[in-house]
C-alpha cells in the first residue's frame, strides 16, 4: 500500500499505512465483541505503524519491516520463555 501511495503523496502513504496497520490489529476484537470502543486501542498502533512504514520507506524493501515486526513480537513474548 505504502509503495503505491508514496508516488502520489508521501504524507497520505504514511497516514493510510498507519491507519491500516492499526485497524488490522484491532478490528477482530471490535467485531467479535461487538464493541466499537476497541477502535480507541488503535491509537497505540499508530507509532509502530509509522516506524514500520518509515523503515520500509528508507530501506526500499518490505523485508526489513517484516523483520522488525517479527523482532518486536519476539521481544514481547520473550519473558514467557524464561
mmCIF file of the N, C-alpha and C atoms, coordinates in Angstrom:
data_MODEL
# 
_entry.id   MODEL 
# 
loop_
_atom_site.group_PDB 
_atom_site.id 
_atom_site.type_symbol 
_atom_site.label_atom_id 
_atom_site.label_alt_id 
_atom_site.label_comp_id 
_atom_site.label_asym_id 
_atom_site.label_entity_id 
_atom_site.label_seq_id 
_atom_site.pdbx_PDB_ins_code 
_atom_site.Cartn_x 
_atom_site.Cartn_y 
_atom_site.Cartn_z 
_atom_site.occupancy 
_atom_site.B_iso_or_equiv 
_atom_site.pdbx_formal_charge 
_atom_site.auth_seq_id 
_atom_site.auth_comp_id 
_atom_site.auth_asym_id 
_atom_site.auth_atom_id 
_atom_site.pdbx_PDB_model_num 
ATOM 1   N N  . UNK A 1 1  ? 0.828   -1.175  0.000  1.00 0.00 ? 1  UNK A N  1 
ATOM 2   C CA . UNK A 1 1  ? 0.000   0.000   0.000  1.00 0.00 ? 1  UNK A CA 1 
ATOM 3   C C  . UNK A 1 1  ? 0.880   1.249   0.000  1.00 0.00 ? 1  UNK A C  1 
ATOM 4   N N  . UNK A 1 2  ? 1.856   1.273   0.903  1.00 0.00 ? 2  UNK A N  1 
ATOM 5   C CA . UNK A 1 2  ? 2.712   2.446   1.026  1.00 0.00 ? 2  UNK A CA 1 
ATOM 6   C C  . UNK A 1 2  ? 3.454   2.714   -0.275 1.00 0.00 ? 2  UNK A C  1 
ATOM 7   N N  . UNK A 1 3  ? 3.986   1.664   -0.858 1.00 0.00 ? 3  UNK A N  1 
ATOM 8   C CA . UNK A 1 3  ? 4.764   1.819   -2.079 1.00 0.00 ? 3  UNK A CA 1 
ATOM 9   C C  . UNK A 1 3  ? 3.978   2.432   -3.216 1.00 0.00 ? 3  UNK A C  1 
ATOM 10  N N  . UNK A 1 4  ? 2.715   2.100   -3.325 1.00 0.00 ? 4  UNK A N  1 
ATOM 11  C CA . UNK A 1 4  ? 1.876   2.659   -4.389 1.00 0.00 ? 4  UNK A CA 1 
ATOM 12  C C  . UNK A 1 4  ? 1.448   4.090   -4.090 1.00 0.00 ? 4  UNK A C  1 
ATOM 13  N N  . UNK A 1 5  ? 1.200   4.389   -2.843 1.00 0.00 ? 5  UNK A N  1 
ATOM 14  C CA . UNK A 1 5  ? 0.713   5.719   -2.475 1.00 0.00 ? 5  UNK A CA 1 
ATOM 15  C C  . UNK A 1 5  ? 1.810   6.768   -2.381 1.00 0.00 ? 5  UNK A C  1 
ATOM 16  N N  . UNK A 1 6  ? 3.041   6.355   -2.099 1.00 0.00 ? 6  UNK A N  1 
ATOM 17  C CA . UNK A 1 6  ? 4.094   7.347   -1.869 1.00 0.00 ? 6  UNK A CA 1 
ATOM 18  C C  . UNK A 1 6  ? 4.418   8.168   -3.110 1.00 0.00 ? 6  UNK A C  1 
ATOM 19  N N  . UNK A 1 7  ? 4.103   7.642   -4.283 1.00 0.00 ? 7  UNK A N  1 
ATOM 20  C CA . UNK A 1 7  ? 4.360   8.400   -5.500 1.00 0.00 ? 7  UNK A CA 1 
ATOM 21  C C  . UNK A 1 7  ? 3.346   9.524   -5.694 1.00 0.00 ? 7  UNK A C  1 
ATOM 22  N N  . UNK A 1 8  ? 2.176   9.383   -5.071 1.00 0.00 ? 8  UNK A N  1 
ATOM 23  C CA . UNK A 1 8  ? 1.156   10.437  -5.146 1.00 0.00 ? 8  UNK A CA 1 
ATOM 24  C C  . UNK A 1 8  ? 1.346   11.445  -4.020 1.00 0.00 ? 8  UNK A C  1 
ATOM 25  N N  . UNK A 1 9  ? 1.497   10.921  -2.805 1.00 0.00 ? 9  UNK A N  1 
ATOM 26  C CA . UNK A 1 9  ? 1.702   11.785  -1.637 1.00 0.00 ? 9  UNK A CA 1 
ATOM 27  C C  . UNK A 1 9  ? 2.326   10.951  -0.528 1.00 0.00 ? 9  UNK A C  1 
ATOM 28  N N  . UNK A 1 10 ? 3.492   11.324  -0.118 1.00 0.00 ? 10 UNK A N  1 
ATOM 29  C CA . UNK A 1 10 ? 4.182   10.583  0.940  1.00 0.00 ? 10 UNK A CA 1 
ATOM 30  C C  . UNK A 1 10 ? 3.412   10.687  2.260  1.00 0.00 ? 10 UNK A C  1 
ATOM 31  N N  . UNK A 1 11 ? 2.831   11.840  2.525  1.00 0.00 ? 11 UNK A N  1 
ATOM 32  C CA . UNK A 1 11 ? 2.059   12.027  3.752  1.00 0.00 ? 11 UNK A CA 1 
ATOM 33  C C  . UNK A 1 11 ? 0.849   11.102  3.767  1.00 0.00 ? 11 UNK A C  1 
ATOM 34  N N  . UNK A 1 12 ? 0.132   11.049  2.662  1.00 0.00 ? 12 UNK A N  1 
ATOM 35  C CA . UNK A 1 12 ? -1.034  10.158  2.560  1.00 0.00 ? 12 UNK A CA 1 
ATOM 36  C C  . UNK A 1 12 ? -0.592  8.710   2.715  1.00 0.00 ? 12 UNK A C  1 
ATOM 37  N N  . UNK A 1 13 ? 0.544   8.367   2.143  1.00 0.00 ? 13 UNK A N  1 
ATOM 38  C CA . UNK A 1 13 ? 1.048   6.998   2.249  1.00 0.00 ? 13 UNK A CA 1 
ATOM 39  C C  . UNK A 1 13 ? 1.296   6.624   3.709  1.00 0.00 ? 13 UNK A C  1 
ATOM 40  N N  . UNK A 1 14 ? 1.906   7.529   4.454  1.00 0.00 ? 14 UNK A N  1 
ATOM 41  C CA . UNK A 1 14 ? 2.148   7.259   5.874  1.00 0.00 ? 14 UNK A CA 1 
ATOM 42  C C  . UNK A 1 14 ? 0.844   7.151   6.652  1.00 0.00 ? 14 UNK A C  1 
ATOM 43  N N  . UNK A 1 15 ? -0.072  8.068   6.432  1.00 0.00 ? 15 UNK A N  1 
ATOM 44  C CA . UNK A 1 15 ? -1.332  8.074   7.181  1.00 0.00 ? 15 UNK A CA 1 
ATOM 45  C C  . UNK A 1 15 ? -2.145  6.816   6.888  1.00 0.00 ? 15 UNK A C  1 
ATOM 46  N N  . UNK A 1 16 ? -2.277  6.466   5.620  1.00 0.00 ? 16 UNK A N  1 
ATOM 47  C CA . UNK A 1 16 ? -3.058  5.278   5.249  1.00 0.00 ? 16 UNK A CA 1 
ATOM 48  C C  . UNK A 1 16 ? -2.391  4.012   5.779  1.00 0.00 ? 16 UNK A C  1 
ATOM 49  N N  . UNK A 1 17 ? -1.083  3.922   5.651  1.00 0.00 ? 17 UNK A N  1 
ATOM 50  C CA . UNK A 1 17 ? -0.373  2.732   6.137  1.00 0.00 ? 17 UNK A CA 1 
ATOM 51  C C  . UNK A 1 17 ? -0.517  2.581   7.643  1.00 0.00 ? 17 UNK A C  1 
ATOM 52  N N  . UNK A 1 18 ? -0.364  3.659   8.374  1.00 0.00 ? 18 UNK A N  1 
ATOM 53  C CA . UNK A 1 18 ? -0.504  3.600   9.831  1.00 0.00 ? 18 UNK A CA 1 
ATOM 54  C C  . UNK A 1 18 ? -1.923  3.233   10.229 1.00 0.00 ? 18 UNK A C  1 
ATOM 55  N N  . UNK A 1 19 ? -2.895  3.813   9.560  1.00 0.00 ? 19 UNK A N  1 
ATOM 56  C CA . UNK A 1 19 ? -4.301  3.522   9.871  1.00 0.00 ? 19 UNK A CA 1 
ATOM 57  C C  . UNK A 1 19 ? -4.645  2.063   9.575  1.00 0.00 ? 19 UNK A C  1 
ATOM 58  N N  . UNK A 1 20 ? -4.172  1.543   8.452  1.00 0.00 ? 20 UNK A N  1 
ATOM 59  C CA . UNK A 1 20 ? -4.434  0.136   8.122  1.00 0.00 ? 20 UNK A CA 1 
ATOM 60  C C  . UNK A 1 20 ? -3.733  -0.804  9.105  1.00 0.00 ? 20 UNK A C  1 
ATOM 61  N N  . UNK A 1 21 ? -2.497  -0.492  9.440  1.00 0.00 ? 21 UNK A N  1 
ATOM 62  C CA . UNK A 1 21 ? -1.769  -1.307  10.408 1.00 0.00 ? 21 UNK A CA 1 
ATOM 63  C C  . UNK A 1 21 ? -2.524  -1.350  11.733 1.00 0.00 ? 21 UNK A C  1 
ATOM 64  N N  . UNK A 1 22 ? -2.975  -0.208  12.197 1.00 0.00 ? 22 UNK A N  1 
ATOM 65  C CA . UNK A 1 22 ? -3.712  -0.136  13.459 1.00 0.00 ? 22 UNK A CA 1 
ATOM 66  C C  . UNK A 1 22 ? -5.047  -0.869  13.360 1.00 0.00 ? 22 UNK A C  1 
ATOM 67  N N  . UNK A 1 23 ? -5.770  -0.649  12.288 1.00 0.00 ? 23 UNK A N  1 
ATOM 68  C CA . UNK A 1 23 ? -7.087  -1.280  12.123 1.00 0.00 ? 23 UNK A CA 1 
ATOM 69  C C  . UNK A 1 23 ? -6.972  -2.799  12.046 1.00 0.00 ? 23 UNK A C  1 
ATOM 70  N N  . UNK A 1 24 ? -5.965  -3.288  11.351 1.00 0.00 ? 24 UNK A N  1 
ATOM 71  C CA . UNK A 1 24 ? -5.807  -4.735  11.217 1.00 0.00 ? 24 UNK A CA 1 
ATOM 72  C C  . UNK A 1 24 ? -5.438  -5.412  12.535 1.00 0.00 ? 24 UNK A C  1 
ATOM 73  N N  . UNK A 1 25 ? -4.936  -4.649  13.483 1.00 0.00 ? 25 UNK A N  1 
ATOM 74  C CA . UNK A 1 25 ? -4.587  -5.239  14.771 1.00 0.00 ? 25 UNK A CA 1 
ATOM 75  C C  . UNK A 1 25 ? -5.739  -5.231  15.769 1.00 0.00 ? 25 UNK A C  1 
ATOM 76  N N  . UNK A 1 26 ? -6.813  -4.492  15.506 1.00 0.00 ? 26 UNK A N  1 
ATOM 77  C CA . UNK A 1 26 ? -7.915  -4.445  16.483 1.00 0.00 ? 26 UNK A CA 1 
ATOM 78  C C  . UNK A 1 26 ? -9.285  -4.780  15.904 1.00 0.00 ? 26 UNK A C  1 
ATOM 79  N N  . UNK A 1 27 ? -9.429  -4.840  14.610 1.00 0.00 ? 27 UNK A N  1 
ATOM 80  C CA . UNK A 1 27 ? -10.780 -4.989  14.047 1.00 0.00 ? 27 UNK A CA 1 
ATOM 81  C C  . UNK A 1 27 ? -11.475 -6.258  14.518 1.00 0.00 ? 27 UNK A C  1 
ATOM 82  N N  . UNK A 1 28 ? -10.738 -7.368  14.626 1.00 0.00 ? 28 UNK A N  1 
ATOM 83  C CA . UNK A 1 28 ? -11.383 -8.614  15.012 1.00 0.00 ? 28 UNK A CA 1 
ATOM 84  C C  . UNK A 1 28 ? -11.954 -8.542  16.426 1.00 0.00 ? 28 UNK A C  1 
ATOM 85  N N  . UNK A 1 29 ? -11.295 -7.813  17.326 1.00 0.00 ? 29 UNK A N  1 
ATOM 86  C CA . UNK A 1 29 ? -11.815 -7.664  18.687 1.00 0.00 ? 29 UNK A CA 1 
ATOM 87  C C  . UNK A 1 29 ? -13.078 -6.807  18.695 1.00 0.00 ? 29 UNK A C  1 
ATOM 88  N N  . UNK A 1 30 ? -13.100 -5.774  17.877 1.00 0.00 ? 30 UNK A N  1 
ATOM 89  C CA . UNK A 1 30 ? -14.278 -4.908  17.794 1.00 0.00 ? 30 UNK A CA 1 
ATOM 90  C C  . UNK A 1 30 ? -15.468 -5.665  17.209 1.00 0.00 ? 30 UNK A C  1 
ATOM 91  N N  . UNK A 1 31 ? -15.205 -6.493  16.211 1.00 0.00 ? 31 UNK A N  1 
ATOM 92  C CA . UNK A 1 31 ? -16.295 -7.234  15.563 1.00 0.00 ? 31 UNK A CA 1 
ATOM 93  C C  . UNK A 1 31 ? -16.785 -8.373  16.447 1.00 0.00 ? 31 UNK A C  1 
ATOM 94  N N  . UNK A 1 32 ? -15.865 -9.179  16.962 1.00 0.00 ? 32 UNK A N  1 
ATOM 95  C CA . UNK A 1 32 ? -16.256 -10.332 17.775 1.00 0.00 ? 32 UNK A CA 1 
ATOM 96  C C  . UNK A 1 32 ? -16.989 -9.891  19.039 1.00 0.00 ? 32 UNK A C  1 
ATOM 97  N N  . UNK A 1 33 ? -16.476 -8.861  19.691 1.00 0.00 ? 33 UNK A N  1 
ATOM 98  C CA . UNK A 1 33 ? -17.096 -8.385  20.927 1.00 0.00 ? 33 UNK A CA 1 
ATOM 99  C C  . UNK A 1 33 ? -18.201 -7.367  20.685 1.00 0.00 ? 33 UNK A C  1 
ATOM 100 N N  . UNK A 1 34 ? -18.414 -7.005  19.441 1.00 0.00 ? 34 UNK A N  1 
ATOM 101 C CA . UNK A 1 34 ? -19.417 -6.005  19.048 1.00 0.00 ? 34 UNK A CA 1 
ATOM 102 C C  . UNK A 1 34 ? -19.291 -4.751  19.925 1.00 0.00 ? 34 UNK A C  1 
ATOM 103 N N  . UNK A 1 35 ? -18.057 -4.271  19.999 1.00 0.00 ? 35 UNK A N  1 
ATOM 104 C CA . UNK A 1 35 ? -17.757 -3.115  20.829 1.00 0.00 ? 35 UNK A CA 1 
ATOM 105 C C  . UNK A 1 35 ? -16.810 -2.194  20.058 1.00 0.00 ? 35 UNK A C  1 
ATOM 106 N N  . UNK A 1 36 ? -17.339 -1.085  19.600 1.00 0.00 ? 36 UNK A N  1 
ATOM 107 C CA . UNK A 1 36 ? -16.535 -0.166  18.792 1.00 0.00 ? 36 UNK A CA 1 
ATOM 108 C C  . UNK A 1 36 ? -15.500 0.592   19.611 1.00 0.00 ? 36 UNK A C  1 
ATOM 109 N N  . UNK A 1 37 ? -15.582 0.523   20.932 1.00 0.00 ? 37 UNK A N  1 
ATOM 110 C CA . UNK A 1 37 ? -14.581 1.210   21.740 1.00 0.00 ? 37 UNK A CA 1 
ATOM 111 C C  . UNK A 1 37 ? -13.195 0.581   21.578 1.00 0.00 ? 37 UNK A C  1 
ATOM 112 N N  . UNK A 1 38 ? -13.151 -0.622  21.026 1.00 0.00 ? 38 UNK A N  1 
ATOM 113 C CA . UNK A 1 38 ? -11.852 -1.233  20.744 1.00 0.00 ? 38 UNK A CA 1 
ATOM 114 C C  . UNK A 1 38 ? -11.058 -0.404  19.736 1.00 0.00 ? 38 UNK A C  1 
ATOM 115 N N  . UNK A 1 39 ? -11.748 0.374   18.941 1.00 0.00 ? 39 UNK A N  1 
ATOM 116 C CA . UNK A 1 39 ? -11.038 1.194   17.965 1.00 0.00 ? 39 UNK A CA 1 
ATOM 117 C C  . UNK A 1 39 ? -10.216 2.292   18.628 1.00 0.00 ? 39 UNK A C  1 
ATOM 118 N N  . UNK A 1 40 ? -10.504 2.609   19.887 1.00 0.00 ? 40 UNK A N  1 
ATOM 119 C CA . UNK A 1 40 ? -9.663  3.546   20.630 1.00 0.00 ? 40 UNK A CA 1 
ATOM 120 C C  . UNK A 1 40 ? -8.276  2.927   20.841 1.00 0.00 ? 40 UNK A C  1 
ATOM 121 N N  . UNK A 1 41 ? -8.238  1.610   20.972 1.00 0.00 ? 41 UNK A N  1 
ATOM 122 C CA . UNK A 1 41 ? -6.981  0.887   21.144 1.00 0.00 ? 41 UNK A CA 1 
ATOM 123 C C  . UNK A 1 41 ? -6.093  1.049   19.909 1.00 0.00 ? 41 UNK A C  1 
ATOM 124 N N  . UNK A 1 42 ? -6.703  1.362   18.791 1.00 0.00 ? 42 UNK A N  1 
ATOM 125 C CA . UNK A 1 42 ? -5.936  1.567   17.555 1.00 0.00 ? 42 UNK A CA 1 
ATOM 126 C C  . UNK A 1 42 ? -4.856  2.623   17.723 1.00 0.00 ? 42 UNK A C  1 
ATOM 127 N N  . UNK A 1 43 ? -5.090  3.587   18.580 1.00 0.00 ? 43 UNK A N  1 
ATOM 128 C CA . UNK A 1 43 ? -4.135  4.687   18.748 1.00 0.00 ? 43 UNK A CA 1 
ATOM 129 C C  . UNK A 1 43 ? -2.745  4.195   19.127 1.00 0.00 ? 43 UNK A C  1 
ATOM 130 N N  . UNK A 1 44 ? -2.669  3.122   19.905 1.00 0.00 ? 44 UNK A N  1 
ATOM 131 C CA . UNK A 1 44 ? -1.364  2.625   20.320 1.00 0.00 ? 44 UNK A CA 1 
ATOM 132 C C  . UNK A 1 44 ? -0.606  1.960   19.183 1.00 0.00 ? 44 UNK A C  1 
ATOM 133 N N  . UNK A 1 45 ? -1.264  1.652   18.093 1.00 0.00 ? 45 UNK A N  1 
ATOM 134 C CA . UNK A 1 45 ? -0.608  1.008   16.962 1.00 0.00 ? 45 UNK A CA 1 
ATOM 135 C C  . UNK A 1 45 ? -0.137  1.995   15.898 1.00 0.00 ? 45 UNK A C  1 
ATOM 136 N N  . UNK A 1 46 ? -0.464  3.265   16.049 1.00 0.00 ? 46 UNK A N  1 
ATOM 137 C CA . UNK A 1 46 ? -0.041  4.241   15.041 1.00 0.00 ? 46 UNK A CA 1 
ATOM 138 C C  . UNK A 1 46 ? 1.473   4.476   15.062 1.00 0.00 ? 46 UNK A C  1 
ATOM 139 N N  . UNK A 1 47 ? 2.078   4.506   16.235 1.00 0.00 ? 47 UNK A N  1 
ATOM 140 C CA . UNK A 1 47 ? 3.526   4.727   16.306 1.00 0.00 ? 47 UNK A CA 1 
ATOM 141 C C  . UNK A 1 47 ? 4.301   3.546   15.710 1.00 0.00 ? 47 UNK A C  1 
ATOM 142 N N  . UNK A 1 48 ? 4.003   2.294   16.096 1.00 0.00 ? 48 UNK A N  1 
ATOM 143 C CA . UNK A 1 48 ? 4.702   1.186   15.438 1.00 0.00 ? 48 UNK A CA 1 
ATOM 144 C C  . UNK A 1 48 ? 4.421   1.143   13.936 1.00 0.00 ? 48 UNK A C  1 
ATOM 145 N N  . UNK A 1 49 ? 3.192   1.480   13.543 1.00 0.00 ? 49 UNK A N  1 
ATOM 146 C CA . UNK A 1 49 ? 2.865   1.521   12.117 1.00 0.00 ? 49 UNK A CA 1 
ATOM 147 C C  . UNK A 1 49 ? 3.697   2.554   11.386 1.00 0.00 ? 49 UNK A C  1 
ATOM 148 N N  . UNK A 1 50 ? 3.879   3.708   12.014 1.00 0.00 ? 50 UNK A N  1 
ATOM 149 C CA . UNK A 1 50 ? 4.715   4.747   11.414 1.00 0.00 ? 50 UNK A CA 1 
ATOM 150 C C  . UNK A 1 50 ? 6.159   4.280   11.305 1.00 0.00 ? 50 UNK A C  1 
ATOM 151 N N  . UNK A 1 51 ? 6.665   3.652   12.371 1.00 0.00 ? 51 UNK A N  1 
ATOM 152 C CA . UNK A 1 51 ? 8.050   3.180   12.352 1.00 0.00 ? 51 UNK A CA 1 
ATOM 153 C C  . UNK A 1 51 ? 8.274   2.138   11.266 1.00 0.00 ? 51 UNK A C  1 
ATOM 154 N N  . UNK A 1 52 ? 7.340   1.213   11.115 1.00 0.00 ? 52 UNK A N  1 
ATOM 155 C CA . UNK A 1 52 ? 7.480   0.191   10.083 1.00 0.00 ? 52 UNK A CA 1 
ATOM 156 C C  . UNK A 1 52 ? 7.390   0.799   8.687  1.00 0.00 ? 52 UNK A C  1 
ATOM 157 N N  . UNK A 1 53 ? 6.523   1.774   8.500  1.00 0.00 ? 53 UNK A N  1 
ATOM 158 C CA . UNK A 1 53 ? 6.430   2.458   7.205  1.00 0.00 ? 53 UNK A CA 1 
ATOM 159 C C  . UNK A 1 53 ? 7.710   3.239   6.927  1.00 0.00 ? 53 UNK A C  1 
ATOM 160 N N  . UNK A 1 54 ? 8.249   3.893   7.950  1.00 0.00 ? 54 UNK A N  1 
ATOM 161 C CA . UNK A 1 54 ? 9.488   4.648   7.791  1.00 0.00 ? 54 UNK A CA 1 
ATOM 162 C C  . UNK A 1 54 ? 10.649  3.731   7.401  1.00 0.00 ? 54 UNK A C  1 
ATOM 163 N N  . UNK A 1 55 ? 10.733  2.578   8.066  1.00 0.00 ? 55 UNK A N  1 
ATOM 164 C CA . UNK A 1 55 ? 11.789  1.611   7.751  1.00 0.00 ? 55 UNK A CA 1 
ATOM 165 C C  . UNK A 1 55 ? 11.649  1.139   6.309  1.00 0.00 ? 55 UNK A C  1 
ATOM 166 N N  . UNK A 1 56 ? 10.438  0.845   5.904  1.00 0.00 ? 56 UNK A N  1 
ATOM 167 C CA . UNK A 1 56 ? 10.216  0.436   4.513  1.00 0.00 ? 56 UNK A CA 1 
ATOM 168 C C  . UNK A 1 56 ? 10.588  1.558   3.549  1.00 0.00 ? 56 UNK A C  1 
ATOM 169 N N  . UNK A 1 57 ? 10.185  2.760   3.871  1.00 0.00 ? 57 UNK A N  1 
ATOM 170 C CA . UNK A 1 57 ? 10.458  3.906   3.007  1.00 0.00 ? 57 UNK A CA 1 
ATOM 171 C C  . UNK A 1 57 ? 11.958  4.123   2.833  1.00 0.00 ? 57 UNK A C  1 
ATOM 172 N N  . UNK A 1 58 ? 12.715  3.951   3.887  1.00 0.00 ? 58 UNK A N  1 
ATOM 173 C CA . UNK A 1 58 ? 14.151  4.219   3.823  1.00 0.00 ? 58 UNK A CA 1 
ATOM 174 C C  . UNK A 1 58 ? 14.991  3.027   3.382  1.00 0.00 ? 58 UNK A C  1 
ATOM 175 N N  . UNK A 1 59 ? 14.465  1.825   3.535  1.00 0.00 ? 59 UNK A N  1 
ATOM 176 C CA . UNK A 1 59 ? 15.231  0.650   3.113  1.00 0.00 ? 59 UNK A CA 1 
ATOM 177 C C  . UNK A 1 59 ? 14.887  0.230   1.690  1.00 0.00 ? 59 UNK A C  1 
ATOM 178 N N  . UNK A 1 60 ? 13.651  0.515   1.281  1.00 0.00 ? 60 UNK A N  1 
ATOM 179 C CA . UNK A 1 60 ? 13.221  0.142   -0.065 1.00 0.00 ? 60 UNK A CA 1 
ATOM 180 C C  . UNK A 1 60 ? 12.756  -1.301  -0.194 1.00 0.00 ? 60 UNK A C  1 
ATOM 181 N N  . UNK A 1 61 ? 12.766  -2.028  0.904  1.00 0.00 ? 61 UNK A N  1 
ATOM 182 C CA . UNK A 1 61 ? 12.304  -3.414  0.859  1.00 0.00 ? 61 UNK A CA 1 
ATOM 183 C C  . UNK A 1 61 ? 11.376  -3.693  2.036  1.00 0.00 ? 61 UNK A C  1 
ATOM 184 N N  . UNK A 1 62 ? 10.358  -4.451  1.771  1.00 0.00 ? 62 UNK A N  1 
ATOM 185 C CA . UNK A 1 62 ? 9.382   -4.786  2.799  1.00 0.00 ? 62 UNK A CA 1 
ATOM 186 C C  . UNK A 1 62 ? 9.961   -5.743  3.839  1.00 0.00 ? 62 UNK A C  1 
ATOM 187 N N  . UNK A 1 63 ? 10.979  -6.496  3.463  1.00 0.00 ? 63 UNK A N  1 
ATOM 188 C CA . UNK A 1 63 ? 11.557  -7.487  4.367  1.00 0.00 ? 63 UNK A CA 1 
ATOM 189 C C  . UNK A 1 63 ? 12.153  -6.867  5.623  1.00 0.00 ? 63 UNK A C  1 
ATOM 190 N N  . UNK A 1 64 ? 12.651  -5.658  5.534  1.00 0.00 ? 64 UNK A N  1 
ATOM 191 C CA . UNK A 1 64 ? 13.181  -5.021  6.741  1.00 0.00 ? 64 UNK A CA 1 
ATOM 192 C C  . UNK A 1 64 ? 12.062  -4.716  7.731  1.00 0.00 ? 64 UNK A C  1 
ATOM 193 N N  . UNK A 1 65 ? 10.930  -4.280  7.223  1.00 0.00 ? 65 UNK A N  1 
ATOM 194 C CA . UNK A 1 65 ? 9.773   -4.030  8.097  1.00 0.00 ? 65 UNK A CA 1 
ATOM 195 C C  . UNK A 1 65 ? 9.244   -5.331  8.681  1.00 0.00 ? 65 UNK A C  1 
ATOM 196 N N  . UNK A 1 66 ? 9.209   -6.370  7.872  1.00 0.00 ? 66 UNK A N  1 
ATOM 197 C CA . UNK A 1 66 ? 8.758   -7.682  8.357  1.00 0.00 ? 66 UNK A CA 1 
ATOM 198 C C  . UNK A 1 66 ? 9.689   -8.175  9.454  1.00 0.00 ? 66 UNK A C  1 
ATOM 199 N N  . UNK A 1 67 ? 10.989  -8.038  9.236  1.00 0.00 ? 67 UNK A N  1 
ATOM 200 C CA . UNK A 1 67 ? 11.955  -8.457  10.247 1.00 0.00 ? 67 UNK A CA 1 
ATOM 201 C C  . UNK A 1 67 ? 11.834  -7.665  11.534 1.00 0.00 ? 67 UNK A C  1 
ATOM 202 N N  . UNK A 1 68 ? 11.627  -6.353  11.417 1.00 0.00 ? 68 UNK A N  1 
ATOM 203 C CA . UNK A 1 68 ? 11.451  -5.519  12.598 1.00 0.00 ? 68 UNK A CA 1 
ATOM 204 C C  . UNK A 1 68 ? 10.178  -5.897  13.354 1.00 0.00 ? 68 UNK A C  1 
ATOM 205 N N  . UNK A 1 69 ? 9.111   -6.157  12.630 1.00 0.00 ? 69 UNK A N  1 
ATOM 206 C CA . UNK A 1 69 ? 7.853   -6.569  13.261 1.00 0.00 ? 69 UNK A CA 1 
ATOM 207 C C  . UNK A 1 69 ? 8.035   -7.913  13.961 1.00 0.00 ? 69 UNK A C  1 
ATOM 208 N N  . UNK A 1 70 ? 8.714   -8.844  13.323 1.00 0.00 ? 70 UNK A N  1 
ATOM 209 C CA . UNK A 1 70 ? 8.966   -10.154 13.933 1.00 0.00 ? 70 UNK A CA 1 
ATOM 210 C C  . UNK A 1 70 ? 9.826   -10.008 15.182 1.00 0.00 ? 70 UNK A C  1 
ATOM 211 N N  . UNK A 1 71 ? 10.825  -9.147  15.134 1.00 0.00 ? 71 UNK A N  1 
ATOM 212 C CA . UNK A 1 71 ? 11.680  -8.926  16.299 1.00 0.00 ? 71 UNK A CA 1 
ATOM 213 C C  . UNK A 1 71 ? 10.881  -8.316  17.455 1.00 0.00 ? 71 UNK A C  1 
ATOM 214 N N  . UNK A 1 72 ? 10.015  -7.373  17.149 1.00 0.00 ? 72 UNK A N  1 
ATOM 215 C CA . UNK A 1 72 ? 9.181   -6.761  18.191 1.00 0.00 ? 72 UNK A CA 1 
ATOM 216 C C  . UNK A 1 72 ? 8.249   -7.794  18.817 1.00 0.00 ? 72 UNK A C  1 
ATOM 217 N N  . UNK A 1 73 ? 7.668   -8.656  17.994 1.00 0.00 ? 73 UNK A N  1 
ATOM 218 C CA . UNK A 1 73 ? 6.803   -9.713  18.519 1.00 0.00 ? 73 UNK A CA 1 
ATOM 219 C C  . UNK A 1 73 ? 7.600   -10.689 19.375 1.00 0.00 ? 73 UNK A C  1 
ATOM 220 N N  . UNK A 1 74 ? 8.815   -11.025 18.935 1.00 0.00 ? 74 UNK A N  1 
ATOM 221 C CA . UNK A 1 74 ? 9.655   -11.951 19.698 1.00 0.00 ? 74 UNK A CA 1 
ATOM 222 C C  . UNK A 1 74 ? 10.020  -11.347 21.054 1.00 0.00 ? 74 UNK A C  1 
ATOM 223 N N  . UNK A 1 75 ? 10.338  -10.063 21.075 1.00 0.00 ? 75 UNK A N  1 
ATOM 224 C CA . UNK A 1 75 ? 10.663  -9.415  22.347 1.00 0.00 ? 75 UNK A CA 1 
ATOM 225 C C  . UNK A 1 75 ? 9.458   -9.363  23.281 1.00 0.00 ? 75 UNK A C  1 
ATOM 226 N N  . UNK A 1 76 ? 8.273   -9.258  22.695 1.00 0.00 ? 76 UNK A N  1 
ATOM 227 C CA . UNK A 1 76 ? 7.059   -9.185  23.514 1.00 0.00 ? 76 UNK A CA 1 
ATOM 228 C C  . UNK A 1 76 ? 6.773   -10.513 24.218 1.00 0.00 ? 76 UNK A C  1 
ATOM 229 N N  . UNK A 1 77 ? 7.127   -11.628 23.602 1.00 0.00 ? 77 UNK A N  1 
ATOM 230 C CA . UNK A 1 77 ? 6.839   -12.935 24.209 1.00 0.00 ? 77 UNK A CA 1 
ATOM 231 C C  . UNK A 1 77 ? 8.046   -13.536 24.906 1.00 0.00 ? 77 UNK A C  1 
ATOM 232 N N  . UNK A 1 78 ? 9.211   -12.908 24.777 1.00 0.00 ? 78 UNK A N  1 
ATOM 233 C CA . UNK A 1 78 ? 10.439  -13.436 25.366 1.00 0.00 ? 78 UNK A CA 1 
ATOM 234 C C  . UNK A 1 78 ? 10.311  -13.745 26.868 1.00 0.00 ? 78 UNK A C  1 
ATOM 235 N N  . UNK A 1 79 ? 9.724   -12.882 27.677 1.00 0.00 ? 79 UNK A N  1 
ATOM 236 C CA . UNK A 1 79 ? 9.639   -13.176 29.124 1.00 0.00 ? 79 UNK A CA 1 
ATOM 237 C C  . UNK A 1 79 ? 8.859   -14.459 29.437 1.00 0.00 ? 79 UNK A C  1 
ATOM 238 N N  . UNK A 1 80 ? 7.970   -14.870 28.560 1.00 0.00 ? 80 UNK A N  1 
ATOM 239 C CA . UNK A 1 80 ? 7.180   -16.083 28.819 1.00 0.00 ? 80 UNK A CA 1 
ATOM 240 C C  . UNK A 1 80 ? 8.011   -17.350 28.681 1.00 0.00 ? 80 UNK A C  1 
ATOM 241 N N  . UNK A 1 81 ? 9.162   -17.230 28.037 1.00 0.00 ? 81 UNK A N  1 
ATOM 242 C CA . UNK A 1 81 ? 10.016  -18.395 27.846 1.00 0.00 ? 81 UNK A CA 1 
ATOM 243 C C  . UNK A 1 81 ? 11.137  -18.480 28.874 1.00 0.00 ? 81 UNK A C  1 
ATOM 244 N N  . UNK A 1 82 ? 11.195  -17.535 29.778 1.00 0.00 ? 82 UNK A N  1 
ATOM 245 C CA . UNK A 1 82 ? 12.236  -17.552 30.814 1.00 0.00 ? 82 UNK A CA 1 
ATOM 246 C C  . UNK A 1 82 ? 11.778  -18.293 32.048 1.00 0.00 ? 82 UNK A C  1 
# 
